[in-house]
Amino acid sequence: MSTDALTKIRNASPAILPSLLMCDFGNLLGELDRLQQAGVEALHLDVMDGHFVPNLTYGMPIVEGIRRHTDLPLDVHLMISDPLRYAARFVDAGADLLTFHVEAVADPIEVATRIAKLGVAVGVAANPETPVEKLLELAPHCDLALVMSVNAGFGGQSFNPIALNKLRSLRERFPDLLLQIDGGISLQTIGLASQAGCDLFVVGSAIFGQPDYATAIRDLRDQLVS
C-alpha cells in the first residue's frame, strides 16, 4: 500500500470494507458505483486458488479491472498456497495491501519482508484454530493482522468468538497495528469485534444481501465503538 493509501485507511478506521466476492460480477461497474456512493473507504478482494482453500475465485485481471475504475485502496486477501509466486503480479495489477495466510507458508517472516519490498503494505491472516501466538510473532513485520472468524474459503460458517480473544491479545500487545476481521460480520457481530479492538471489518452478505448499500453500511457503522 502506498503511503497515501495506508494513511487514508488509518485515518478512516474504524472502517467497513465490502468483500467483492459477494458482488454481482455481471454488473461490476454498477456495484463499484453503488459502493462508492455509499461512502466506503476501501475494497476487500478475496483471491482463492483451489489448493490452499477448496474454492476458486479470481486473479489479477479482476484486480486490474477494478483498479481502472476506482481510486479506493484495494485490500487483496491471498488465500493461496504460494503467495510470493504471484505477489508482484498483484501489485502490478493495482493492489495496495497484500495479506497472506500464516498457515500457507514455511517462513512467514521472509514472505512478509519480500512483499514489503514490492512497495505495498503487508497483512498476515490466521484461521480460527491457528494460535494467536503466530500472529503475535509476525506483527512487528506487518502493517495489518487479519483475524479470521471463519475458516478461509468455506461458506456458510458461523462466527467463531475465538476471534474476539485474538483481537484483544493483539490490541494489547500492538496498540498501533491495524486489526481486521473477516467472516460472519453482521449487525449482531460487528459491535463485538469493535469492542475487542478491531479497526477494519470485512463484510459480505450484510451489505450485498441488502437492497440499499448505503443504509446497510450506515446501520453497520452505528454498531461500532467510537
VMD Tcl script that draws the C-alpha trace (Angstrom):
set ca {
  {0.00 0.00 0.00}
  {1.39 3.39 -0.86}
  {1.95 5.83 2.00}
  {-1.09 7.83 0.92}
  {-3.34 4.77 0.77}
  {-2.14 3.46 4.12}
  {-2.70 6.86 5.72}
  {-6.16 7.01 4.18}
  {-7.16 3.68 5.72}
  {-5.66 4.51 9.10}
  {-7.49 7.82 9.20}
  {-10.76 6.18 8.16}
  {-10.69 3.41 10.75}
  {-12.88 2.00 12.11}
  {-13.90 1.21 8.55}
  {-16.13 -1.27 6.76}
  {-14.61 -3.00 3.75}
  {-17.10 -4.68 1.40}
  {-15.98 -8.12 0.24}
  {-16.40 -8.05 -3.52}
  {-16.68 -11.83 -3.58}
  {-20.37 -11.27 -2.88}
  {-20.99 -8.65 -5.57}
  {-22.71 -9.04 -8.93}
  {-19.75 -9.54 -11.28}
  {-22.10 -9.25 -14.23}
  {-22.55 -5.61 -13.24}
  {-19.21 -4.84 -11.64}
  {-19.12 -1.18 -12.64}
  {-22.58 -0.70 -11.21}
  {-21.56 -2.38 -7.98}
  {-18.45 -0.19 -7.66}
  {-20.56 2.90 -8.22}
  {-23.09 1.87 -5.56}
  {-20.34 1.19 -3.03}
  {-18.55 4.46 -3.73}
  {-21.82 6.36 -3.49}
  {-22.38 4.67 -0.12}
  {-19.06 6.10 1.07}
  {-16.93 3.01 1.60}
  {-13.28 3.66 2.44}
  {-11.65 0.63 0.77}
  {-12.48 -2.62 -1.03}
  {-11.62 -6.19 0.02}
  {-10.82 -8.75 -2.68}
  {-10.66 -12.46 -1.82}
  {-8.31 -14.49 -4.02}
  {-8.70 -18.28 -3.70}
  {-6.61 -20.84 -5.58}
  {-8.49 -24.13 -5.18}
  {-5.46 -25.52 -3.36}
  {-4.89 -23.72 -0.06}
  {-8.67 -23.42 0.08}
  {-11.09 -25.60 -1.91}
  {-12.72 -22.77 -3.87}
  {-11.60 -20.72 -6.87}
  {-12.38 -17.04 -7.25}
  {-10.49 -14.52 -9.41}
  {-6.99 -13.31 -10.11}
  {-5.00 -10.39 -11.45}
  {-7.35 -9.39 -14.32}
  {-10.21 -8.64 -11.92}
  {-7.94 -6.65 -9.60}
  {-6.62 -4.73 -12.60}
  {-10.12 -4.08 -13.90}
  {-11.31 -2.77 -10.56}
  {-8.25 -0.55 -10.23}
  {-9.06 1.11 -13.56}
  {-12.39 2.26 -12.19}
  {-11.68 3.33 -8.62}
  {-9.09 5.16 -6.55}
  {-10.16 3.38 -3.37}
  {-7.47 1.31 -1.63}
  {-7.58 -2.33 -2.75}
  {-7.09 -4.80 0.08}
  {-6.22 -8.16 -1.55}
  {-6.55 -11.25 0.64}
  {-4.43 -14.05 -0.80}
  {-5.93 -17.39 0.23}
  {-3.34 -19.19 -1.86}
  {-0.54 -21.70 -1.30}
  {2.35 -19.74 -2.81}
  {1.80 -16.02 -2.26}
  {5.30 -14.99 -3.33}
  {4.80 -16.56 -6.74}
  {2.05 -14.08 -7.55}
  {2.66 -11.13 -5.21}
  {4.44 -8.90 -7.72}
  {1.75 -9.50 -10.33}
  {-0.98 -8.48 -7.90}
  {0.97 -5.33 -7.06}
  {1.30 -4.55 -10.76}
  {-2.45 -5.11 -11.11}
  {-3.12 -2.40 -8.52}
  {-3.21 -3.98 -5.06}
  {-2.38 -1.62 -2.21}
  {-2.31 -4.24 0.53}
  {-1.46 -7.94 0.23}
  {-2.45 -10.29 3.03}
  {-1.18 -13.87 3.09}
  {-2.01 -16.76 5.40}
  {0.49 -17.85 8.02}
  {-0.70 -21.44 7.51}
  {0.25 -21.36 3.82}
  {3.98 -20.67 4.07}
  {7.05 -22.17 5.72}
  {8.75 -18.87 6.59}
  {6.15 -16.13 7.11}
  {8.69 -13.51 8.16}
  {10.53 -13.93 4.86}
  {7.25 -13.72 2.95}
  {6.24 -10.54 4.77}
  {9.65 -8.98 4.16}
  {9.67 -9.77 0.45}
  {6.13 -8.47 -0.07}
  {7.02 -5.23 1.72}
  {9.91 -4.74 -0.72}
  {7.32 -4.58 -3.52}
  {6.14 -1.25 -2.14}
  {2.80 -2.30 -0.66}
  {1.51 -2.83 2.85}
  {1.66 -6.35 4.26}
  {-1.02 -8.23 6.13}
  {-0.89 -11.64 7.77}
  {-4.01 -13.75 8.27}
  {-4.75 -16.70 10.52}
  {-7.67 -19.13 10.63}
  {-9.66 -19.60 13.86}
  {-7.76 -22.69 15.04}
  {-4.32 -21.14 14.48}
  {-2.88 -19.94 17.80}
  {-2.76 -16.18 18.25}
  {0.97 -16.53 19.04}
  {1.59 -16.97 15.31}
  {0.16 -13.51 14.67}
  {1.94 -12.00 17.66}
  {5.28 -13.23 16.31}
  {4.63 -11.71 12.90}
  {3.07 -8.43 13.98}
  {6.37 -6.47 14.04}
  {6.90 -7.40 10.37}
  {3.42 -6.42 9.13}
  {1.11 -3.46 8.79}
  {-2.05 -5.45 9.47}
  {-3.21 -8.63 11.18}
  {-6.32 -10.30 9.77}
  {-8.16 -12.42 12.31}
  {-10.42 -14.91 10.58}
  {-13.66 -15.61 12.42}
  {-14.44 -18.47 9.99}
  {-12.12 -20.87 8.17}
  {-10.82 -19.33 4.96}
  {-12.50 -20.48 1.77}
  {-15.55 -22.14 3.27}
  {-19.03 -20.66 3.09}
  {-21.95 -20.99 5.47}
  {-19.93 -20.97 8.68}
  {-20.92 -19.37 11.96}
  {-18.92 -16.60 13.56}
  {-16.30 -18.11 15.88}
  {-15.94 -15.99 19.05}
  {-12.33 -17.14 19.46}
  {-11.58 -14.28 17.07}
  {-12.53 -11.78 19.76}
  {-9.92 -13.11 22.19}
  {-7.29 -12.91 19.44}
  {-8.20 -9.31 18.69}
  {-7.89 -8.39 22.36}
  {-4.48 -10.04 22.63}
  {-3.18 -8.31 19.52}
  {-4.53 -4.92 20.54}
  {-2.98 -5.19 24.00}
  {0.47 -6.05 22.62}
  {0.42 -3.87 19.50}
  {-1.73 -0.76 20.01}
  {-0.79 0.74 16.62}
  {-1.21 -2.38 14.47}
  {-4.17 -2.34 12.10}
  {-6.52 -5.17 13.06}
  {-9.01 -6.65 10.61}
  {-11.70 -9.29 10.98}
  {-13.29 -11.38 8.23}
  {-16.13 -13.89 8.33}
  {-19.68 -13.70 9.62}
  {-19.63 -9.95 10.22}
  {-23.18 -8.71 10.63}
  {-25.25 -6.34 12.75}
  {-25.06 -8.95 15.51}
  {-21.27 -9.42 15.50}
  {-19.64 -6.22 14.28}
  {-20.09 -4.45 17.61}
  {-18.40 -7.30 19.48}
  {-15.39 -7.13 17.16}
  {-15.24 -3.36 17.53}
  {-15.26 -3.64 21.33}
  {-12.39 -6.14 21.08}
  {-10.23 -3.52 19.35}
  {-10.77 -4.21 15.64}
  {-10.19 -1.43 13.09}
  {-11.32 -2.91 9.77}
  {-14.39 -5.05 9.19}
  {-14.76 -7.18 6.07}
  {-18.45 -7.52 5.24}
  {-20.17 -9.62 2.59}
  {-23.83 -10.55 2.70}
  {-24.66 -7.92 5.33}
  {-24.09 -5.41 2.51}
  {-24.62 -7.25 -0.77}
  {-27.64 -9.12 0.52}
  {-29.41 -5.84 1.27}
  {-31.47 -3.71 -1.15}
  {-29.76 -0.43 -0.22}
  {-26.00 -0.49 0.32}
  {-25.83 2.96 1.91}
  {-28.43 2.03 4.51}
  {-26.75 -1.31 5.22}
  {-23.35 0.34 5.71}
  {-24.82 3.08 7.89}
  {-26.55 0.51 10.10}
  {-23.29 -1.44 10.47}
  {-21.35 1.73 11.32}
  {-23.89 2.55 14.01}
  {-22.76 -0.58 15.86}
  {-19.09 0.46 16.01}
  {-17.41 1.78 19.10}
  {-16.47 5.44 18.64}
}
mol new
graphics top color blue
foreach p $ca { graphics top sphere $p radius 0.5 }
foreach p [lrange $ca 0 end-1] q [lrange $ca 1 end] { graphics top cylinder $p $q radius 0.2 }
display resetview
